[in-house]
Amino acid sequence: MKNIFIDFYVKVNFTPKFVKKYAEIGKVMSGAFKEFIDEVGSGAFPTKEHTYKIDPEVVEKLKQSLE
């Protein structure tokens, strides 16, 4: 799943004639997805500032509700 979006975008980079391009954002999107994938893969993201703490009791109740 690592590069599904990027691979799809690159391979299907087709714009029908009836679509007006307002910006070339493909390279920006590809770069952002690559950076995200690299940071998640290396463990650099997410950090504590990008997460929420959840009470262990809530986690347990959730687990029980899924059984």
N, C-alpha and C positions, 0 to 999 in steps of 0.2 A: 504494500500500500504506500510505500515510501514516496514514490513520485507519480502516483496515479493522475493527480490533477495536472501536474506539469506535463507529463507525457501526453495526456489527452489534449491539452491546450495546444501543444506544439504540433501534434499530428492532425488536429482538426482546426488549425488556424485558417479558417475559411470564413469569409464574410459575404453573405448573399448580396446581390446587387441592390436589393431594396433596403438594405441597412445602411444608415449613415454613420460613419465613424466620427465620433466627437473627440476621441483621444486614443493614443496608442498606449494602452495600459498593460499589455501582455507581458512586456519585459519587467515592469515593476511588480506585477503579480507573481511572475515566475521567481523573481529574486526574493520576494517576501516569503513565498512558500518554501523555497530552498533554505533560507535563513531559519525559518521556524523548524523545519525538519532537522537541520543540523543542530540547533540548540536543544531540541527535545532529545535527539539521539545522544548528544554529549552529556546531557543532564544539566545543562546551563539554564534550561527553562523547563518547568516553572520554578520560581523561587518562592520563598515564604510570602513575599509581597504580592504574588499573583495567585494565592490560594486562600481558601477559607478553612478555618478550624471547625471541626464538627465534634460534638459531644459523643463519646464512645457509646453511651446509652442509645443515642439516636441511630448510630450505625448498627447496633445489635437489633433494635426494633426493625430496621429496614431489612436486615438479613432474615429475620424471622418471617417477615411479611412476604419474602420472596420464596420461601420454602414450600 
